[in-house]
Amino acid sequence: MTSTISRTQTGGHIGLGQTRPAWLTAIRRFYRDPKAVIASAILLTYLFIAVTAPVLAPHPVNEQDAYRSLQAPSWEHPLGTDRLGRDLLTRMMYGTRISVSVGLIAVGIAAGIGVPLGLVAGFFGGWLDEILMRVLDAWIAFPGLILIIALVTIIGPGVVNVMIAIGLNAVPVYARLIRGQTLSVKERDFVHAALAVGASDPRLIFKHILPNTIQPVIVQASLLVGSAILAEAGLSFLGIGIRPPEPTWGVTIQEGFDWIRQSPWPAVVPGVALLLFVLSTNFIGDRLRDVLDPRLRGAR
């Protein structure tokens, strides 16, 4: 009986008969890039703020004080106030809560619909694949922002409806991605072996194909969260998405834009928050792609 000895790159022993778990190896590889560490810290900060906003916010979110309108940052109001005298730090904290939720849930809706469609189309092929792909081609032919605006106009404004509209717009991205992955994976030897021993279609899909196509979904999700929040901010800025007094980043930018010459803080602060969030998700998405794609593991 033989034992394997695994070593780290620095020469240390992991132990006899032990191998490092694949997920631990992926995490170690992921955090070798300093940009991934910084981006992760920024996103964790956003998530912490989103969860603890009701506890840590220094003022009520919609408390108005006309005598403190458009004030510069001070000890009482660290990020200043908006045109109605509301504390900008408080509104940013609550806005993080709403905007991050919109991004995550919209991506969840897109993946929840697009992944099954892509699996079905890629696995069964034939006329079903042809119909689904032509529908998705027509779907994706519409410019994204115009389609989202049309959907919000039909189902109405509001947080939930904006989530649904942004999520539906991204469905073809996941469906086409998973279809391509499924077409590749279902031709591999382990799938043919499972088919030879009598595995049913659901078992083939959920046990053998789906686990081997999920990595691109994770990468795409990290990229689409930032895009979803940008879309929400754009809709709110145009006045057709989430509307005041909801303190999303887009609403706060829209409310502060008309007063930017008197006080830039209400427009600039949420803009910077949005910029940092999107940059962080893009850095993490790029790094996840490098780590999870075997063809790119030696590239960086």
N, C-alpha and C positions, 0 to 999 in steps of 0.2 A: 504494500500500500504506500502510495507516495503522497507527499504533502507539498503544497505550493507555498512559496514565500513571496508576498507582495511587498514592494517597497515604494515609498514616496519618492518624488523626484529629488529630495534632499538626502536620500539614502537611508531613511529611518524604516524600521520594520513595522508592518501592520500586524503580523503574527502568522504562525503556522496554520495552514488550512483556512485562512481568512482572506476574503477579498473585499475591497471597498465597495459599498453599494453604489449602483449607477447614479442614483439621485445625489449622493454626497459628492461624487466625482464631478457631476454637472455643476453643482453649487460652487465648488472650489474653482472650477474653470471659469464660471461666470464672474466671480469676484476678483479675478486677476486683473481685470480692466478697471483702473481708477474711476473712469467715467460711470461705469455701472454701479460702483459703490456710492458715488455722489448722487446719482439719479435715484437709487434705492432709498437713500436717506431723505431726499426731498419728498418722494412719494409717501414714505412712512410718516413724515411730518404732516403732509396733507391728510392722510387717513386718520392720524391722531386728532388733528383739529376737527375733522368731520365728525368723529365719534364724540368728542368731548365739548363741542361748541356750546350746548345748553348749560354746561357746568362752568366752563372757563370764560365765557363771554362777559366782558366787564359791564355791559349795559343791556337793557331790553332791546331786542332787535329793531323794533319800530318806534322806539321812544324819540319824540321830536322836541327840538328846542330851537325856536326861531331866532333866539338871540345868539346862538352859536353856529349859525349857518356858514358853510364853506370855510371853517377854521383850518389853519395849518396844524400839523402835528404838535401835540403838547403832552404833558404828563397825564392829563385827564383823558385825552383822546389821542393815543399814540400814532394813529394814522390820519388824524384829522376828522372832519365831519363833512356830510354832503349838504346839498342845498336846503334840506329840511332840518338840518341840525342833528341828524342821526349819526351815531358813532360808527365810523367807517370800519374800524377793527372788528366790531361786533358783526356788522353786516358781511364782512369778508369771511368771518368764521362760519356763519350760517350759510353764506353763499358757497363755501367749499363743500359743506354738507350736501347741498342740493345738486351742485354741478357735478361732483364726483359720483353721486348716485345716478344722475342722468347718464353719465358715460358708462358706468358699469352695467346698469340694467339694459341700456340700449344695445350694448355689445352682447349681453346675455340673450336678448330677444333675437338678434341676428344669428347668433350661433345656434340657438335652440331650434330655429326654423331651417337655416341654411345647411347645417351639418346633416340632418336626416335626409333632406332633399338630395344633397350631393351623394350620400351613401347609396340611396335607392337608385339614383340615375346611373352611378358608376357600376354598381354591382349587377343590376338586372340588365342594363343596356337596352338595345332594341328600340321599339317604338316608344316605350316609356321614357327612355333617356332622350330620345329625339324631341318629344313633346316638352319635357321639363326644360331642356336646354334652350329651345326656341322661346319659351315663355321667359326664361331668365335673360336671354339676349334682348328681348323687347324691354324687359324691366331695366336692364343696365344701360340701355340706349338713352334713357332720359338723363339729363344732367342732374347730379346728385342734389344740389341745393334746390333746384326747381321742383324736383319730385318731393322733397321734404316739405317745401312750402305748400305744394298742392295737397299733400296729405294732412298737414296741420290745418289748412283752410277747410278741408272736408270734415275732419273729426273735431276741430276746434282747438283753441289754445289750452295751455295748462301743462303742469309738470308731467303727468302720466301720458297725455297725448303726444307730447314732444318726444318722450322716451320711445313710444311706439313708432312714431314717424321716422325717427333716426334709425331705430333698429330695423324696420322694414326696408329702408333704403340700402342697408348693408347686407341684406340676405344673399343677393347674388354673389358677393365676394366670397362668402363661406361656401356656398353651394358649388361654385366652380372650382374652388381650391380643393375641397374634399372629393369632388368627382374625379379630378385628375389624380389625386393620391390613391383613391380606391381602384382606379383602372390599373395603376402600377402595382399596388400591393396584391390584388387578387390573382396576379399571374405568378406570384412567388411560390417556391416549392412547398413551404409549410402550409399554404392555403390549399394547394392541390393534394397534399397528404391528408389534410383534415377532410377534404371532400371525398377522398378515396375510402376513408373509414366510415363514411356515412354521416358526417356532420350536417345538420340541418342549416337552412339559409340563415335563420336568426343567430344560430351559434357561430357561423362563419363571420357574419357581420359584426356582432358585438364582442366576440371573444378573440377573433384573429385579425379582422380588418380595422375596426375602429381604433383599438389601442395602438396600431402602427400608423395611423393617420392623424393622431391627435396633436402631435408636436407642432405642425404648421398652424393649427388652430390657436394654440397658446401664443405663438409669435404674432399672429395676425390680431389677436385680441389685444395684446399690449399696444399695438400700433393704432387700432381703431378706437380705443378709449379716448385718446387725445383728440382724434378726429371728431368723435361724437360730441365732446365738450366744446370744441370749436364750432360745430354746427349749431349747438344749443345757444352759444353766445351770439352767433350771427343772427339766428332767428329772433332772439330777445332784443338785440340791438335794432333790428328792423321793426320791432313792435308786434310781431305775429307769433311769437313763441310763448315763453313764460313771461307773464306780465307783472308789473308792480302791484303790491308791495313785496313780492317774493324777492329775496336778496341774492339772486344768482349773479355770477360774474358778468354775464351779458347784460342783465338788467341794470346793474350798478354802472357799467361802462356807458350804457345808453343814457342813464339819468345824469351822469357827470359830463357827458360830451358837450352839452350846450353851455356849460359853465367853465370850460377848460381854461379860458383866459383869466377868469377871476381866481380859480383855484384848480390846479391840475390833478390834485390828489384823488378825487372820486373817480376819474377816468383812468389815471395812470396806474394806481395800485392794483385794481383788478386785472388790468391789462398785463402787468408784470407777473401776477399770479398765474394767469392763463398761459403766458409764455413759458414760465418755468415748468409748469405741469406738462405741457405738450412736449417740450424738449426732453424732459425726463422719461416720458413714456416712449419717445422715439429712440433714445439711447438704450433703454432696456429692451425694446423690441429688436434693435439691431444686434445687441449682445446675445439675446436669446437665440436669434437666428444663427449666429456664429457658433454657439455652444451646442445647439440641438441638431444642426445640419452636419452630418459626418463629412460632407465635401468641403466644409469651411473650417473644420476644427484646427487645421494647421496653418490657416491663413493669417491669424492674428495672435 
